[in-house]
Amino acid sequence: MAEAPVPQAISKLSFEEALGELEKIVRQLEEGRGHLDDAIKAYERGALLKRHCEAKLKEAQARVEKIVLGPDGQVGAEPVDLDR
């Protein structure tokens, strides 16, 4: 079953904005503030924010390059494997 797309309101957020909102939701849920229905909605939004943050991190990882100096003294770049 394919995941539903992240709503545009969330996909427009920067990584930092989404992470900040996610942290706020986590604090609220941990503190048990609010009603059950509100907690469920917050959890659902938090799950979407988490997916958005993960996608942003993968995008950043794909762009990260390691600068290398070749044997001929030429500077080049090679992809970094961050999974090691």
N, CA, C and O atoms as a printed pandas DataFrame, in Angstrom:
     atom_number atom_name residue_name chain_id  residue_number  x_coord  y_coord  z_coord
0              1         N          MET        A               1    0.835   -1.177    0.000
1              2        CA          MET        A               1    0.000    0.000    0.000
2              3         C          MET        A               1    0.879    1.238    0.000
3              4         O          MET        A               1    1.719    1.392    0.886
4              5         N          ALA        A               2    0.707    2.120   -0.967
5              6        CA          ALA        A               2    1.521    3.326   -1.094
6              7         C          ALA        A               2    1.096    4.364   -0.060
7              8         O          ALA        A               2   -0.078    4.486    0.291
8              9         N          GLU        A               3    2.089    5.101    0.409
9             10        CA          GLU        A               3    1.803    6.154    1.373
10            11         C          GLU        A               3    1.166    7.340    0.672
11            12         O          GLU        A               3    1.484    7.637   -0.480
12            13         N          ALA        A               4    0.275    8.007    1.364
13            14        CA          ALA        A               4   -0.333    9.221    0.824
14            15         C          ALA        A               4    0.733   10.311    0.754
15            16         O          ALA        A               4    1.649   10.337    1.576
16            17         N          PRO        A               5    0.618   11.201   -0.215
17            18        CA          PRO        A               5    1.610   12.274   -0.303
18            19         C          PRO        A               5    1.529   13.200    0.910
19            20         O          PRO        A               5    0.481   13.338    1.540
20            21         N          VAL        A               6    2.645   13.818    1.213
21            22        CA          VAL        A               6    2.696   14.777    2.307
22            23         C          VAL        A               6    1.933   16.027    1.856
23            24         O          VAL        A               6    2.161   16.516    0.750
24            25         N          PRO        A               7    1.034   16.549    2.694
25            26        CA          PRO        A               7    0.276   17.738    2.316
26            27         C          PRO        A               7    1.195   18.907    1.964
27            28         O          PRO        A               7    2.292   19.042    2.505
28            29         N          GLN        A               8    0.722   19.744    1.049
29            30        CA          GLN        A               8    1.529   20.863    0.569
30            31         C          GLN        A               8    1.933   21.807    1.706
31            32         O          GLN        A               8    3.031   22.363    1.691
32            33         N          ALA        A               9    1.060   21.983    2.674
33            34        CA          ALA        A               9    1.383   22.865    3.804
34            35         C          ALA        A               9    2.622   22.384    4.554
35            36         O          ALA        A               9    3.377   23.191    5.097
36            37         N          ILE        A              10    2.826   21.077    4.581
37            38        CA          ILE        A              10    4.010   20.523    5.245
38            39         C          ILE        A              10    5.192   20.499    4.291
39            40         O          ILE        A              10    6.313   20.809    4.692
40            41         N          SER        A              11    4.960   20.135    3.029
41            42        CA          SER        A              11    6.069   20.027    2.082
42            43         C          SER        A              11    6.728   21.372    1.796
43            44         O          SER        A              11    7.859   21.414    1.311
44            45         N          LYS        A              12    6.037   22.472    2.090
45            46        CA          LYS        A              12    6.620   23.807    1.904
46            47         C          LYS        A              12    7.555   24.196    3.044
47            48         O          LYS        A              12    8.338   25.137    2.915
48            49         N          LEU        A              13    7.474   23.472    4.161
49            50        CA          LEU        A              13    8.303   23.801    5.317
50            51         C          LEU        A              13    9.757   23.448    5.070
51            52         O          LEU        A              13   10.065   22.470    4.387
52            53         N          SER        A              14   10.640   24.249    5.629
53            54        CA          SER        A              14   12.060   23.885    5.603
54            55         C          SER        A              14   12.260   22.739    6.584
55            56         O          SER        A              14   11.386   22.446    7.400
56            57         N          PHE        A              15   13.403   22.104    6.498
57            58        CA          PHE        A              15   13.724   21.028    7.439
58            59         C          PHE        A              15   13.649   21.541    8.874
59            60         O          PHE        A              15   13.071   20.895    9.748
60            61         N          GLU        A              16   14.243   22.713    9.102
61            62        CA          GLU        A              16   14.294   23.268   10.450
62            63         C          GLU        A              16   12.896   23.595   10.982
63            64         O          GLU        A              16   12.601   23.345   12.151
64            65         N          GLU        A              17   12.044   24.148   10.130
65            66        CA          GLU        A              17   10.675   24.460   10.548
66            67         C          GLU        A              17    9.903   23.186   10.892
67            68         O          GLU        A              17    9.219   23.114   11.913
68            69         N          ALA        A              18   10.026   22.188   10.024
69            70        CA          ALA        A              18    9.312   20.926   10.254
70            71         C          ALA        A              18    9.816   20.236   11.510
71            72         O          ALA        A              18    9.023   19.716   12.295
72            73         N          LEU        A              19   11.122   20.225   11.706
73            74        CA          LEU        A              19   11.696   19.594   12.895
74            75         C          LEU        A              19   11.259   20.319   14.158
75            76         O          LEU        A              19   10.947   19.679   15.162
76            77         N          GLY        A              20   11.235   21.644   14.120
77            78        CA          GLY        A              20   10.791   22.418   15.273
78            79         C          GLY        A              20    9.347   22.102   15.637
79            80         O          GLY        A              20    9.019   21.935   16.812
80            81         N          GLU        A              21    8.487   22.021   14.626
81            82        CA          GLU        A              21    7.087   21.688   14.889
82            83         C          GLU        A              21    6.952   20.259   15.411
83            84         O          GLU        A              21    6.158   19.990   16.313
84            85         N          LEU        A              22    7.731   19.354   14.839
85            86        CA          LEU        A              22    7.704   17.965   15.299
86            87         C          LEU        A              22    8.141   17.868   16.764
87            88         O          LEU        A              22    7.531   17.139   17.547
88            89         N          GLU        A              23    9.185   18.593   17.130
89            90        CA          GLU        A              23    9.646   18.586   18.526
90            91         C          GLU        A              23    8.571   19.122   19.459
91            92         O          GLU        A              23    8.381   18.593   20.554
92            93         N          LYS        A              24    7.865   20.166   19.037
93            94        CA          LYS        A              24    6.780   20.736   19.840
94            95         C          LYS        A              24    5.659   19.706   20.043
95            96         O          LYS        A              24    5.130   19.558   21.145
96            97         N          ILE        A              25    5.309   19.004   18.972
97            98        CA          ILE        A              25    4.265   17.973   19.060
98            99         C          ILE        A              25    4.688   16.864   20.019
99           100         O          ILE        A              25    3.891   16.402   20.835
100          101         N          VAL        A              26    5.926   16.445   19.917
101          102        CA          VAL        A              26    6.425   15.378   20.799
102          103         C          VAL        A              26    6.338   15.817   22.260
103          104         O          VAL        A              26    5.898   15.052   23.117
104          105         N          ARG        A              27    6.761   17.059   22.540
105          106        CA          ARG        A              27    6.684   17.564   23.926
106          107         C          ARG        A              27    5.240   17.563   24.426
107          108         O          ARG        A              27    4.965   17.138   25.548
108          109         N          GLN        A              28    4.319   18.044   23.584
109          110        CA          GLN        A              28    2.914   18.084   23.984
110          111         C          GLN        A              28    2.373   16.681   24.258
111          112         O          GLN        A              28    1.665   16.461   25.240
112          113         N          LEU        A              29    2.711   15.744   23.387
113          114        CA          LEU        A              29    2.227   14.375   23.576
114          115         C          LEU        A              29    2.836   13.749   24.830
115          116         O          LEU        A              29    2.153   13.036   25.565
116          117         N          GLU        A              30    4.113   14.015   25.072
117          118        CA          GLU        A              30    4.764   13.471   26.261
118          119         C          GLU        A              30    4.161   14.031   27.547
119          120         O          GLU        A              30    4.072   13.336   28.559
120          121         N          GLU        A              31    3.750   15.293   27.491
121          122        CA          GLU        A              31    3.172   15.930   28.662
122          123         C          GLU        A              31    1.708   15.554   28.862
123          124         O          GLU        A              31    1.139   15.814   29.922
124          125         N          GLY        A              32    1.097   14.944   27.851
125          126        CA          GLY        A              32   -0.290   14.521   27.965
126          127         C          GLY        A              32   -1.279   15.666   27.963
127          128         O          GLY        A              32   -2.393   15.531   28.470
128          129         N          ARG        A              33   -0.875   16.803   27.390
129          130        CA          ARG        A              33   -1.781   17.954   27.335
130          131         C          ARG        A              33   -2.843   17.731   26.272
131          132         O          ARG        A              33   -2.571   17.115   25.241
132          133         N          GLY        A              34   -4.032   18.220   26.510
133          134        CA          GLY        A              34   -5.080   18.185   25.506
134          135         C          GLY        A              34   -5.942   16.940   25.576
135          136         O          GLY        A              34   -5.748   16.061   26.416
136          137         N          HIS        A              35   -6.894   16.897   24.670
137          138        CA          HIS        A              35   -7.852   15.796   24.589
138          139         C          HIS        A              35   -7.319   14.697   23.685
139          140         O          HIS        A              35   -6.388   14.915   22.909
140          141         N          LEU        A              36   -7.906   13.530   23.790
141          142        CA          LEU        A              36   -7.474   12.384   23.007
142          143         C          LEU        A              36   -7.550   12.662   21.512
143          144         O          LEU        A              36   -6.610   12.358   20.778
144          145         N          ASP        A              37   -8.666   13.240   21.051
145          146        CA          ASP        A              37   -8.805   13.536   19.621
146          147         C          ASP        A              37   -7.708   14.474   19.137
147          148         O          ASP        A              37   -7.178   14.299   18.040
148          149         N          ASP        A              38   -7.365   15.475   19.957
149          150        CA          ASP        A              38   -6.295   16.404   19.599
150          151         C          ASP        A              38   -4.944   15.684   19.560
151          152         O          ASP        A              38   -4.113   15.960   18.696
152          153         N          ALA        A              39   -4.736   14.772   20.491
153          154        CA          ALA        A              39   -3.485   14.014   20.531
154          155         C          ALA        A              39   -3.353   13.136   19.291
155          156         O          ALA        A              39   -2.264   13.004   18.734
156          157         N          ILE        A              40   -4.456   12.538   18.861
157          158        CA          ILE        A              40   -4.421   11.696   17.652
158          159         C          ILE        A              40   -4.102   12.537   16.426
159          160         O          ILE        A              40   -3.299   12.132   15.585
160          161         N          LYS        A              41   -4.727   13.707   16.319
161          162        CA          LYS        A              41   -4.449   14.604   15.180
162          163         C          LYS        A              41   -3.001   15.072   15.210
163          164         O          LYS        A              41   -2.346   15.145   14.169
164          165         N          ALA        A              42   -2.499   15.390   16.402
165          166        CA          ALA        A              42   -1.112   15.825   16.536
166          167         C          ALA        A              42   -0.160   14.699   16.143
167          168         O          ALA        A              42    0.852   14.938   15.483
168          169         N          TYR        A              43   -0.485   13.471   16.551
169          170        CA          TYR        A              43    0.343   12.320   16.196
170          171         C          TYR        A              43    0.373   12.124   14.680
171          172         O          TYR        A              43    1.428   11.870   14.100
172          173         N          GLU        A              44   -0.791   12.245   14.045
173          174        CA          GLU        A              44   -0.864   12.093   12.585
174          175         C          GLU        A              44   -0.031   13.166   11.891
175          176         O          GLU        A              44    0.700   12.871   10.946
176          177         N          ARG        A              45   -0.140   14.417   12.360
177          178        CA          ARG        A              45    0.662   15.497   11.768
178          179         C          ARG        A              45    2.145   15.238   12.030
179          180         O          ARG        A              45    2.982   15.470   11.158
180          181         N          GLY        A              46    2.464   14.765   13.218
181          182        CA          GLY        A              46    3.850   14.451   13.543
182          183         C          GLY        A              46    4.425   13.390   12.624
183          184         O          GLY        A              46    5.585   13.477   12.221
184          185         N          ALA        A              47    3.625   12.390   12.290
185          186        CA          ALA        A              47    4.090   11.345   11.374
186          187         C          ALA        A              47    4.386   11.933    9.998
187          188         O          ALA        A              47    5.366   11.549    9.360
188          189         N          LEU        A              48    3.549   12.861    9.538
189          190        CA          LEU        A              48    3.786   13.513    8.244
190          191         C          LEU        A              48    5.025   14.403    8.301
191          192         O          LEU        A              48    5.813   14.440    7.356
192          193         N          LEU        A              49    5.192   15.113    9.401
193          194        CA          LEU        A              49    6.381   15.954    9.567
194          195         C          LEU        A              49    7.644   15.098    9.573
195          196         O          LEU        A              49    8.659   15.480    8.990
196          197         N          LYS        A              50    7.583   13.946   10.227
197          198        CA          LYS        A              50    8.726   13.027   10.271
198          199         C          LYS        A              50    9.086   12.561    8.865
199          200         O          LYS        A              50   10.258   12.558    8.490
200          201         N          ARG        A              51    8.073   12.167    8.086
201          202        CA          ARG        A              51    8.333   11.737    6.706
202          203         C          ARG        A              51    8.962   12.861    5.894
203          204         O          ARG        A              51    9.879   12.622    5.107
204          205         N          HIS        A              52    8.477   14.081    6.078
205          206        CA          HIS        A              52    9.014   15.228    5.358
206          207         C          HIS        A              52   10.474   15.466    5.743
207          208         O          HIS        A              52   11.315   15.708    4.877
208          209         N          CYS        A              53   10.774   15.398    7.041
209          210        CA          CYS        A              53   12.157   15.589    7.493
210          211         C          CYS        A              53   13.075   14.512    6.922
211          212         O          CYS        A              53   14.189   14.804    6.488
212          213         N          GLU        A              54   12.607   13.274    6.926
213          214        CA          GLU        A              54   13.412   12.185    6.364
214          215         C          GLU        A              54   13.685   12.414    4.882
215          216         O          GLU        A              54   14.796   12.169    4.412
216          217         N          ALA        A              55   12.682   12.882    4.141
217          218        CA          ALA        A              55   12.864   13.152    2.706
218          219         C          ALA        A              55   13.862   14.286    2.504
219          220         O          ALA        A              55   14.707   14.214    1.612
220          221         N          LYS        A              56   13.772   15.328    3.321
221          222        CA          LYS        A              56   14.713   16.451    3.213
222          223         C          LYS        A              56   16.138   15.984    3.504
223          224         O          LYS        A              56   17.078   16.408    2.832
224          225         N          LEU        A              57   16.303   15.117    4.499
225          226        CA          LEU        A              57   17.638   14.602    4.819
226          227         C          LEU        A              57   18.193   13.764    3.674
227          228         O          LEU        A              57   19.380   13.850    3.361
228          229         N          LYS        A              58   17.342   12.955    3.047
229          230        CA          LYS        A              58   17.796   12.152    1.907
230          231         C          LYS        A              58   18.200   13.036    0.740
231          232         O          LYS        A              58   19.182   12.751    0.054
232          233         N          GLU        A              59   17.444   14.114    0.509
233          234        CA          GLU        A              59   17.807   15.060   -0.550
234          235         C          GLU        A              59   19.172   15.681   -0.267
235          236         O          GLU        A              59   20.012   15.791   -1.160
236          237         N          ALA        A              60   19.383   16.085    0.982
237          238        CA          ALA        A              60   20.654   16.695    1.356
238          239         C          ALA        A              60   21.796   15.694    1.216
239          240         O          ALA        A              60   22.879   16.039    0.745
240          241         N          GLN        A              61   21.548   14.456    1.627
241          242        CA          GLN        A              61   22.573   13.422    1.530
242          243         C          GLN        A              61   22.976   13.207    0.070
243          244         O          GLN        A              61   24.154   13.014   -0.232
244          245         N          ALA        A              62   22.003   13.240   -0.821
245          246        CA          ALA        A              62   22.285   13.026   -2.236
246          247         C          ALA        A              62   23.150   14.145   -2.797
247          248         O          ALA        A              62   23.877   13.933   -3.768
248          249         N          ARG        A              63   23.085   15.336   -2.201
249          250        CA          ARG        A              63   23.856   16.473   -2.712
250          251         C          ARG        A              63   25.231   16.599   -2.072
251          252         O          ARG        A              63   26.105   17.299   -2.583
252          253         N          VAL        A              64   25.411   15.917   -0.950
253          254        CA          VAL        A              64   26.686   16.028   -0.246
254          255         C          VAL        A              64   27.779   15.352   -1.076
255          256         O          VAL        A              64   27.628   14.222   -1.541
256          257         N          GLU        A              65   28.844   16.058   -1.238
257          258        CA          GLU        A              65   29.970   15.478   -1.969
258          259         C          GLU        A              65   31.244   15.672   -1.158
259          260         O          GLU        A              65   31.397   16.642   -0.416
260          261         N          LYS        A              66   32.141   14.725   -1.324
261          262        CA          LYS        A              66   33.428   14.788   -0.646
262          263         C          LYS        A              66   34.460   15.325   -1.642
263          264         O          LYS        A              66   34.591   14.803   -2.749
264          265         N          ILE        A              67   35.173   16.344   -1.252
265          266        CA          ILE        A              67   36.223   16.904   -2.096
266          267         C          ILE        A              67   37.447   15.994   -1.986
267          268         O          ILE        A              67   37.873   15.637   -0.888
268          269         N          VAL        A              68   38.001   15.627   -3.137
269          270        CA          VAL        A              68   39.164   14.750   -3.153
270          271         C          VAL        A              68   40.260   15.358   -4.010
271          272         O          VAL        A              68   39.987   16.080   -4.969
272          273         N          LEU        A              69   41.485   15.065   -3.661
273          274        CA          LEU        A              69   42.639   15.492   -4.434
274          275         C          LEU        A              69   43.194   14.274   -5.149
275          276         O          LEU        A              69   43.679   13.333   -4.520
276          277         N          GLY        A              70   43.116   14.305   -6.459
277          278        CA          GLY        A              70   43.574   13.184   -7.254
278          279         C          GLY        A              70   45.088   13.103   -7.312
279          280         O          GLY        A              70   45.777   14.039   -6.906
280          281         N          PRO        A              71   45.625   11.966   -7.824
281          282        CA          PRO        A              71   47.078   11.789   -7.898
282          283         C          PRO        A              71   47.755   12.842   -8.771
283          284         O          PRO        A              71   48.937   13.137   -8.596
284          285         N          ASP        A              72   46.992   13.413   -9.721
285          286        CA          ASP        A              72   47.564   14.436  -10.586
286          287         C          ASP        A              72   47.402   15.840  -10.011
287          288         O          ASP        A              72   47.712   16.825  -10.681
288          289         N          GLY        A              73   46.923   15.935   -8.784
289          290        CA          GLY        A              73   46.742   17.221   -8.136
290          291         C          GLY        A              73   45.430   17.901   -8.457
291          292         O          GLY        A              73   45.152   18.990   -7.955
292          293         N          GLN        A              74   44.624   17.272   -9.289
293          294        CA          GLN        A              74   43.330   17.848   -9.649
294          295         C          GLN        A              74   42.319   17.645   -8.522
295          296         O          GLN        A              74   42.259   16.585   -7.899
296          297         N          VAL        A              75   41.544   18.668   -8.284
297          298        CA          VAL        A              75   40.490   18.581   -7.284
298          299         C          VAL        A              75   39.244   18.036   -7.968
299          300         O          VAL        A              75   38.871   18.476   -9.056
300          301         N          GLY        A              76   38.620   17.086   -7.321
301          302        CA          GLY        A              76   37.405   16.510   -7.855
302          303         C          GLY        A              76   36.426   16.257   -6.724
303          304         O          GLY        A              76   36.653   16.653   -5.580
304          305         N          ALA        A              77   35.352   15.599   -7.060
305          306        CA          ALA        A              77   34.346   15.288   -6.049
306          307         C          ALA        A              77   33.875   13.870   -6.267
307          308         O          ALA        A              77   33.837   13.374   -7.393
308          309         N          GLU        A              78   33.520   13.233   -5.184
309          310        CA          GLU        A              78   32.928   11.905   -5.276
310          311         C          GLU        A              78   31.811   11.820   -4.245
311          312         O          GLU        A              78   31.897   12.443   -3.187
312          313         N          PRO        A              79   30.782   11.067   -4.537
313          314        CA          PRO        A              79   29.672   10.965   -3.583
314          315         C          PRO        A              79   30.132   10.351   -2.269
315          316         O          PRO        A              79   31.005    9.485   -2.237
316          317         N          VAL        A              80   29.535   10.812   -1.211
317          318        CA          VAL        A              80   29.835   10.298    0.119
318          319         C          VAL        A              80   28.821    9.233    0.473
319          320         O          VAL        A              80   27.620    9.432    0.290
320          321         N          ASP        A              81   29.287    8.110    0.977
321          322        CA          ASP        A              81   28.394    7.060    1.462
322          323         C          ASP        A              81   28.206    7.261    2.948
323          324         O          ASP        A              81   29.056    6.860    3.743
324          325         N          LEU        A              82   27.085    7.888    3.341
325          326        CA          LEU        A              82   26.836    8.196    4.732
326          327         C          LEU        A              82   26.259    7.028    5.516
327          328         O          LEU        A              82   26.023    7.138    6.719
328          329         N          ASP        A              83   26.028    5.895    4.827
329          330        CA          ASP        A              83   25.468    4.726    5.494
330          331         C          ASP        A              83   26.529    3.871    6.172
331          332         O          ASP        A              83   26.194    2.893    6.840
332          333         N          ARG        A              84   27.782    4.214    6.017
333          334        CA          ARG        A              84   28.866    3.404    6.613
334          335         C          ARG        A              84   28.911    3.548    8.085
335          336         O          ARG        A              84   29.758    2.938    8.739
